[in-house]
Amino acid sequence: MMVLMASLNSLSYLYLYLYLYLYLYLYLYLYLYLYLYLYLYLYLYLYLYYIYIFSSISGSSLKLHVVVHLCCLSWQFMADPSSVRGLLRDRRRLDIYSDGST
């Protein structure tokens, strides 16, 4: 009976550690995603504010520059999201080198 109680006790600790590990992993993962998306939206918001303030000064050339830059930024984000997010791992690079070639 003591062996059964000890094994149940250690199994419950294993489940507790597994639960805490998964909870912390998901919390940090979601925090990282929310932080990076908010950072990206803040960057775009400040850039649009820059357009609003300085568009009357320089005219259409600045507007064209800003539109081209935003299109390039969105195109880069759609083509390779990890290059914009920066902190996340690019899984395609791991797939390239998974066969051992350099």
Secondary structure as UniProt FT lines:
FT   HELIX           2..58
FT   HELIX           60..79
FT   HELIX           81..85
FT   HELIX           91..96
FT   TURN            97..99
//
